[in-house]
Each structure stands twice: as C-alpha cells, then as structure tokens.
Amino acid sequence: MKIKSINRELSDKRKVAFRTEPQIDAPVFEQIRRLLQQSLVLKGVGVELTEGCLVVIHPTFTPELAKNVNDLLNAAENAVRQSREDARKRAELEQTEKNNAVQSASSAFGVPVE
C-alpha cells in the first residue's frame, strides 16, 4: 500500500488525511486498528477512516512517524491479503472435496451427476 497524497480539506495541525493506493477498505482499516493497538512505536497515534482517506492523528509528523505509518499500512494490507488468500484456498478445497464426494456417490450408485 502506498500513500499517494494528502487531502488538505480533511487535515489540520493535529491530523493528516492520506489518500492511499489502493484505497483502504473496511477489513484493511480494522487490521490497521488492531496492529496499531499492539504497536509500541506508534503509541499515541490515532487513526480514522474518513471519505476513503486514512486520517492519522498525532501532535507532530516526523520522518520516523512516516516510516512507521507506512510499515503499518503494508503490514495491514499484507495480513488482509493473506487472510483473503487463505479463505479462497479453503473454499477451493471445500469445493474439490464436495466434487469428489458427489463423483464417488455417482460411481457407487451407478447414476449420473446432474
């Protein structure tokens, strides 16, 4: 995930609204919140999702904070991507198992599958 710009209208002296590519969806935002709660280096940083922008709330914006926020975004996106891939693989496996069971029953009873 990449920060591509700052939305001036949604930003002020204590919060900055970032547009990202890809745009943050609800599952990624929830993962960002979970990871943020666990992070020691981002203690005291708040986040909101407003008009598709990630709003980062902090009294000062430094290069170190930028690096940590970028790392957080990438970790959240990767975790959600992995979760989605795992779900896709599980669904694929379940479909294969279902097809095998139906085919087995078809062979055992000597009837076609419709």
Contacts in CASP RR format, 6 or more apart in sequence:
PFRMAT RR
TARGET T0000
AUTHOR 0000-0000-0000
METHOD contacts of the structure
MODEL  1
MKIKSINRELSDKRKVAFRTEPQIDAPVFEQIRRLLQQSLVLKGVGVELT
EGCLVVIHPTFTPELAKNVNDLLNAAENAVRQSREDARKRAELEQTEKNN
AVQSASSAFGVPVE
1 20 0 8 1.000
1 21 0 8 1.000
1 22 0 8 1.000
1 24 0 8 1.000
1 28 0 8 1.000
1 73 0 8 1.000
1 74 0 8 1.000
1 76 0 8 1.000
1 77 0 8 1.000
2 20 0 8 1.000
2 21 0 8 1.000
3 18 0 8 1.000
3 19 0 8 1.000
3 20 0 8 1.000
3 69 0 8 1.000
3 70 0 8 1.000
3 73 0 8 1.000
4 18 0 8 1.000
4 19 0 8 1.000
4 20 0 8 1.000
4 21 0 8 1.000
5 18 0 8 1.000
5 19 0 8 1.000
6 16 0 8 1.000
6 17 0 8 1.000
6 18 0 8 1.000
6 19 0 8 1.000
7 17 0 8 1.000
7 18 0 8 1.000
7 19 0 8 1.000
7 51 0 8 1.000
7 53 0 8 1.000
9 17 0 8 1.000
10 17 0 8 1.000
10 50 0 8 1.000
10 51 0 8 1.000
10 53 0 8 1.000
10 55 0 8 1.000
11 17 0 8 1.000
11 55 0 8 1.000
14 57 0 8 1.000
14 58 0 8 1.000
14 59 0 8 1.000
15 48 0 8 1.000
15 55 0 8 1.000
15 56 0 8 1.000
15 57 0 8 1.000
15 58 0 8 1.000
16 55 0 8 1.000
16 56 0 8 1.000
16 61 0 8 1.000
17 50 0 8 1.000
17 51 0 8 1.000
17 53 0 8 1.000
17 54 0 8 1.000
17 55 0 8 1.000
18 53 0 8 1.000
18 54 0 8 1.000
18 55 0 8 1.000
18 56 0 8 1.000
19 52 0 8 1.000
19 53 0 8 1.000
20 53 0 8 1.000
20 54 0 8 1.000
20 73 0 8 1.000
23 52 0 8 1.000
24 32 0 8 1.000
24 49 0 8 1.000
24 52 0 8 1.000
24 54 0 8 1.000
24 73 0 8 1.000
26 49 0 8 1.000
27 80 0 8 1.000
27 83 0 8 1.000
28 76 0 8 1.000
28 77 0 8 1.000
28 80 0 8 1.000
29 47 0 8 1.000
29 49 0 8 1.000
29 54 0 8 1.000
29 76 0 8 1.000
31 75 0 8 1.000
31 76 0 8 1.000
31 77 0 8 1.000
31 79 0 8 1.000
31 80 0 8 1.000
32 47 0 8 1.000
32 54 0 8 1.000
32 72 0 8 1.000
32 73 0 8 1.000
32 76 0 8 1.000
33 47 0 8 1.000
35 72 0 8 1.000
35 75 0 8 1.000
35 76 0 8 1.000
35 79 0 8 1.000
36 42 0 8 1.000
36 45 0 8 1.000
36 46 0 8 1.000
36 47 0 8 1.000
36 72 0 8 1.000
39 68 0 8 1.000
39 72 0 8 1.000
41 68 0 8 1.000
42 65 0 8 1.000
42 68 0 8 1.000
42 69 0 8 1.000
42 72 0 8 1.000
44 58 0 8 1.000
45 56 0 8 1.000
45 57 0 8 1.000
45 58 0 8 1.000
45 65 0 8 1.000
45 69 0 8 1.000
46 56 0 8 1.000
46 57 0 8 1.000
46 58 0 8 1.000
47 54 0 8 1.000
47 55 0 8 1.000
47 56 0 8 1.000
47 57 0 8 1.000
48 54 0 8 1.000
48 55 0 8 1.000
48 57 0 8 1.000
49 55 0 8 1.000
54 73 0 8 1.000
56 65 0 8 1.000
56 69 0 8 1.000
58 65 0 8 1.000
102 113 0 8 1.000
103 113 0 8 1.000
106 112 0 8 1.000
106 113 0 8 1.000
END
